[in-house]
Amino acid sequence: MQPGASGMCRTEEWSEGLMRRKKSRGNAAWVAAACTLAALFCAAGAAGQAVGPAELTRMEADPSTGMLDQGFRDLYDLNFPRARTKFLSYEKAQPDDPLGKAAEAASYLYEQFNAKGVFTSEFFLNDDKLLGGVDGKPSENRNEAFLTANHQAREMAMQWLRADPRDARGLLVLTLTDGMESDYEALIEKKQLASLGLIRQAEREATTLLAVDPTAQDAYLALGVGNYIVGCLPGYKRAFAWFGGVHGDRARGIEQMKMAAEHGHYLQPFAKIVLALAYEREHQPESARPLLAELVQEFPANPLYARELALVDERSAIKR
């Protein structure tokens, strides 16, 4: 599936902006572990897109322009060393852009979560696993490379926002870094209560980003997953989340995730996999299957998508 035109507009706008300028345990775990998966990783929605003459001219003038998209595509193909090589090259070419450092941080956490099976239906659809975090003690799973890169990305974004509080690039990076750290605290450190504050921050930043630029529809993923997961909680747990400042609405959450899956840029492929898992939770395999099929076609080197597609078909056959 090719990304919408809005994704390309965001790439051009952020590139121009860059050239102008050279952050009860089980209840909170539902919110932290799944809500912030939304803001976890930038994925190259435009990675498979044909390059037009104008874009080619711009890439020739600034070779770093395509590095992020190429790196994110490698990330979604599960080639983590090659993805990081591109992210580090981008950071060297554009040292003032916080998104390069955020992408590096995402690569460390994505690799760890992939190794732990977080991005599978077995994990996401199993309450015990989702609520309990990954296997192993927090000290055994501590990811210093992620923590360092994520902190640096957040500090760089804050510098941009001190100069312009409505800077879309800075707001996007804060949404990502706060979401990633919240997810890290919930699933790796297993500090679900502590992660609630970061969830609220990520949601506020996503809301502000959309107010600044309604075309930045990647932000809908953070809002959508949060709304959906909290909306799935039993009443008393949902009340706990409300007390913590995190609200929920299942139907609205699915609609917001659909917007990111259809019109997002960086988060589009990630929106598709999370939306597919949500459809599975809703017992709608007929809605999950097309999303997974698109991912298999776009990222044939990633066995995770093919496996999830096969599982959907298997579950559907059993029910027939």
C-alpha positions in Angstrom: 0.0 0.0 0.0 1.5 3.3 -1.0 1.4 6.1 1.6 -0.9 9.1 1.1 0.2 12.4 -0.2 0.1 13.9 3.2 3.1 11.8 4.3 5.2 13.2 1.5 4.1 16.8 2.5 5.3 16.1 6.0 8.7 14.9 4.8 9.2 18.1 2.6 8.0 20.4 5.4 10.2 18.9 8.0 13.2 18.9 5.7 12.7 22.6 5.0 12.3 23.2 8.7 15.5 21.4 9.4 17.5 23.5 6.9 16.1 26.7 8.4 17.6 25.6 11.8 20.4 23.1 11.5 10.2 12.9 27.5 -2.0 -0.9 41.3 0.7 -2.4 38.8 -1.6 -4.6 36.7 -4.0 -1.8 35.9 -1.3 0.6 34.9 0.4 -2.1 32.8 -2.6 -2.3 30.4 -2.2 1.4 29.8 1.6 1.6 29.7 2.4 -1.6 27.8 -0.1 -1.2 25.0 -1.0 2.5 24.9 2.6 3.6 24.3 3.3 0.9 21.7 1.6 3.4 19.5 4.4 5.9 19.7 7.1 3.4 19.9 8.8 3.4 16.4 9.0 5.5 13.3 8.4 3.4 10.2 9.1 4.4 6.7 5.6 4.7 5.2 7.2 6.2 2.1 10.0 3.6 1.9 8.3 1.7 -0.9 7.2 4.8 -2.8 8.4 5.7 -6.3 10.7 8.7 -6.3 9.5 11.5 -8.5 11.7 14.0 -10.4 11.3 16.8 -7.7 12.1 14.4 -4.9 15.1 12.9 -6.8 16.5 16.4 -7.3 16.1 17.2 -3.6 17.8 13.9 -2.6 20.7 14.6 -5.0 21.1 18.0 -3.4 21.0 16.6 0.1 21.9 12.9 0.2 20.8 12.6 3.8 17.2 13.1 2.9 16.5 9.5 2.2 18.6 8.0 5.0 15.8 7.9 7.6 13.3 6.2 5.3 15.9 3.7 4.2 16.9 3.0 7.8 13.3 2.6 8.9 12.7 0.1 6.1 15.6 -1.9 7.2 14.2 -1.7 10.7 10.9 -3.2 9.5 12.8 -5.9 7.6 14.4 -6.7 11.0 17.9 -5.9 9.8 18.9 -3.9 12.9 22.6 -3.4 12.2 22.0 -2.0 8.7 19.2 0.2 10.0 21.5 1.7 12.7 24.2 2.3 10.2 21.8 4.5 8.2 20.5 6.3 11.3 24.0 7.0 12.5 24.9 8.3 9.0 21.9 10.6 9.1 22.9 11.9 12.6 26.3 12.7 11.2 24.9 14.5 8.2 22.1 16.3 10.3 23.5 16.6 13.8 20.8 19.1 14.9 17.8 17.0 14.0 16.5 15.1 17.0 14.6 12.6 14.9 17.9 10.9 13.9 18.7 10.2 17.5 15.1 9.1 18.2 15.4 6.6 15.3 18.6 5.2 16.8 16.9 4.8 20.2 13.9 3.1 18.5 16.2 0.6 16.8 17.7 -0.6 20.1 14.3 -1.0 21.7 12.7 -2.5 18.6 15.4 -5.1 18.4 15.0 -6.0 22.1 11.2 -6.2 21.8 11.5 -8.3 18.7 13.8 -10.8 20.5 11.3 -11.0 23.4 8.3 -11.6 21.1 6.4 -8.4 22.0 5.2 -7.7 18.5 3.2 -10.9 18.2 -0.4 -11.9 18.8 0.8 -14.4 21.4 2.1 -11.5 23.5 -0.4 -8.7 22.6 -3.5 -10.9 22.9 -2.4 -12.6 26.1 -3.3 -10.5 29.2 -0.9 -12.3 31.5 2.1 -11.6 29.1 1.0 -8.0 28.4 0.5 -7.2 32.0 3.5 -9.0 33.3 6.1 -7.7 30.9 8.9 -9.6 29.1 10.6 -12.6 30.5 13.6 -12.0 32.7 14.5 -9.6 35.5 14.7 -5.9 34.8 18.4 -5.9 35.6 19.0 -8.6 33.1 17.1 -6.8 30.4 18.3 -3.2 31.0 19.0 -1.5 27.7 21.6 1.2 28.3 22.0 2.0 24.6 18.3 2.8 24.3 18.2 4.9 27.4 21.1 7.0 26.4 19.9 7.6 22.8 16.4 8.3 23.9 17.5 10.9 26.5 19.7 12.6 24.0 16.8 12.8 21.5 14.4 14.2 24.1 17.0 16.9 25.1 17.5 17.9 21.4 13.8 18.2 20.8 13.4 20.3 23.9 16.0 22.7 22.5 13.9 23.1 19.3 10.7 23.7 21.4 12.3 26.3 23.6 12.9 28.2 20.4 9.5 27.5 19.0 6.9 25.7 21.3 4.8 24.8 18.3 7.6 23.2 16.3 6.1 20.1 14.7 9.3 18.1 14.4 10.1 18.7 18.1 6.6 17.7 19.2 6.8 14.5 17.1 10.1 13.5 18.7 8.8 14.2 22.2 5.8 12.0 21.5 8.1 9.2 20.3 10.6 9.5 23.1 8.1 9.7 25.9 6.1 6.9 24.5 9.2 4.7 24.1 10.4 5.3 27.6 7.0 4.7 29.1 6.9 1.4 27.2 10.4 0.5 28.4 9.4 1.2 32.0 6.2 -0.9 31.7 7.7 -3.9 29.9 11.4 -4.0 30.8 11.7 -2.2 34.1 8.1 -3.4 35.1 7.4 -0.1 36.7 3.9 0.3 35.3 2.7 3.0 37.7 5.7 5.2 37.0 5.0 5.0 33.3 1.6 6.7 33.6 3.2 10.1 33.7 5.0 9.6 30.5 1.9 8.3 28.8 0.0 11.5 29.7 2.9 13.5 28.4 3.0 11.6 25.1 -0.8 12.0 24.7 -0.6 15.8 25.4 2.3 16.1 22.9 0.4 14.2 20.2 -2.7 16.3 20.7 -0.6 19.5 20.5 1.1 18.3 17.3 -2.2 17.6 15.7 -3.4 21.1 16.6 -0.3 22.6 15.1 -0.5 20.5 12.0 -3.6 18.3 11.3 -1.7 16.5 8.5 0.7 15.0 11.0 -1.5 11.9 11.3 1.2 9.7 12.7 0.1 11.3 16.0 -3.3 9.6 15.8 -1.6 6.3 16.5 -0.6 7.3 20.0 -4.1 8.6 20.7 -5.8 5.7 19.1 -4.0 2.9 20.8 -4.4 4.6 24.2 -8.1 5.1 23.6 -8.6 1.5 22.5 -6.7 -0.3 25.2 -8.0 1.7 28.1 -11.5 1.3 26.5 -11.0 -2.5 26.7 -10.4 -2.5 30.4 -13.0 -3.7 32.9 -14.9 -0.8 34.5 -13.0 -0.7 37.7 -9.6 -0.7 35.9 -10.8 2.0 33.5 -11.8 4.1 36.5 -8.2 3.7 37.8 -6.8 4.8 34.5 -9.1 7.9 34.5 -7.8 8.7 38.0 -4.3 8.6 36.5 -5.4 11.0 33.8 -5.5 8.4 30.9 -8.9 8.1 29.2 -10.3 5.5 26.8 -12.8 4.8 24.1 -12.6 1.6 22.0 -14.5 2.7 19.0 -12.8 6.1 18.8 -9.4 4.4 19.3 -10.0 2.1 16.3 -11.0 5.1 14.1 -7.8 7.0 15.1 -5.6 4.0 14.4 -7.2 3.7 11.0 -6.3 7.3 10.2 -2.7 6.6 11.1 -2.7 3.3 9.1 -4.2 5.1 6.0 -2.5 8.5 6.1 0.5 8.2 8.4 4.1 8.6 7.2 6.6 7.4 9.7 4.2 5.3 11.7 2.1 3.9 8.9 3.4 0.3 8.9 3.4 0.2 12.7 -0.2 1.5 12.7 -1.2 -1.4 10.5 0.2 -4.1 12.7 -1.3 -2.6 15.9 -4.7 -2.1 14.2 -4.6 -5.7 12.9 -4.0 -6.9 16.5 -6.9 -4.8 17.7 -9.2 -6.2 15.1 -8.2 -9.7 16.3 -9.1 -8.7 19.8 -12.5 -7.6 18.4 -12.9 -11.0 16.7 -12.8 -9.3 13.3 -10.2 -11.4 11.4 -11.7 -10.2 8.1 -10.6 -6.7 8.9 -7.1 -7.8 10.2 -6.2 -9.9 7.2 -6.0 -7.1 4.6 -3.6 -5.1 6.8 -1.4 -8.0 7.4 -1.4 -8.9 3.7 -0.3 -5.4 2.8 2.6 -5.6 5.3 3.7 -9.0 3.9 3.7 -7.5 0.4 5.6 -4.4 1.5 8.1 -6.1 3.8 8.6 -9.7 2.5 11.9 -10.1 4.4 10.1 -9.8 7.7 8.8 -13.2 8.8 6.7 -11.8 11.6 4.1 -10.3 9.3 3.8 -13.6 7.3 3.5 -15.6 10.5 0.7 -13.3 11.8 -1.1 -13.5 8.5 -0.9 -17.3 8.6 -2.2 -17.3 12.2 -5.2 -15.2 11.3 -6.0 -17.6 8.5 -5.6 -20.6 10.8 -7.9 -19.1 13.5 -10.5 -18.2 10.9 -10.4 -21.8 9.5 -10.9 -23.2 13.0 -14.0 -21.0 13.6 -15.6 -22.1 10.4 
